[in-house]
Amino acid sequence: MSKSSAKARAHADIALIKYWGKQDEVLRLPVNDSLAISLEALSTTTKVTFDDSLESDQVVIGGQEFEANSKQATRVIKHLDRIRDLAGEKRHARVESKNSFPSGTGLSSSGSAFAALTMAATKALGLKLSTKQLSFLARQGSGSACRSVTGGIVQWFKGSDSDSSYSKTVFAHDYWDIRDVIAVVSDQTKLVSSTAGHKLAPTSPLFKARLSHVEDRLKQVKKAIMQKDFQALGEAVEQECFEFHAIAMTSRPSLFLWLPGSVAVFLAVRALRDQGVPAYATVNTGHNIQVLTLCEYESKVARALKSTPGVKSIIRSKISAGPEYL
Ligand code: PMV
């Protein structure tokens, strides 16, 4: 009997400049570079065991075993196949994965999940891959997973083929103590997947306009980080968030991702700014809003969000240093 296993933990991130729309559907090559902050409080821990006594792959997520033909397991098994091909491996595997936060609610759980899966499975098979190679591989499971194999503030270079589309840390996790206060307005799974949304993006009349300036906005955001200009950073990040959601809303068919509590949080964040608190909101494909602020204002922001109608709970996060093998 032969068994080999490994365990890894990777973190979800919040995109400051969003990945929205693909130039290649199969390879998951994005139409634009994106930039994201890796989040310490949002993680997926995954153990992968290759075992020649298994007759099929087993996928357990959050303690629940998924049928091999379910949507969740199919995507995981396809990714295991990619890794098995790379290693010349025949054994089936048991995958056990757990998130530290509500999944499928727009907090990028697929990013942390496919990064942790890629790291644990390749390690279990003794593949020695660089961070760049892990990034190529993770990207094929879930686009944003290519960012989650690194930490700090991360840029995903869109590239033009599989070997040029990868992510790397552009600012270390301790460069600037930005905090993220996440307002969970519902644990309910979002109705629209990012995969479906990426396909619809080009149907919005606003999409072309976005492509003409998104790279400039990314440069602007990096410059604000370089200069530690939180207002410039926050304003660009909010503008980016609303542009992305405007594209989703004006796609055909239209996507609408927010809940009433999401709107209440956007308004609460504006009220905080009126009181002189530096706080800016953004959200990915979902309804749970992420509010960026500086370390010294984190408690004040958390208190304000906690008392906002529709907010069920708060998650507070620092910037993560990156994934780890356990
Ligand atoms: O990686 P995906 O397919 O879940 O897409 C992520 C899309 C956004 O969260 C909206 C943006 C991003 O860059 O994370």
Boltz pocket constraint, residues with backbone or C-beta under 6 A from the ligand:
constraints:
  - pocket:
      binder: B
      contacts: [[A, 13], [A, 14], [A, 15], [A, 17], [A, 18], [A, 19], [A, 20], [A, 34], [A, 108], [A, 110], [A, 111], [A, 142], [A, 143], [A, 144], [A, 145], [A, 194], [A, 195], [A, 283], [A, 284], [A, 285]]
      max_distance: 6.0
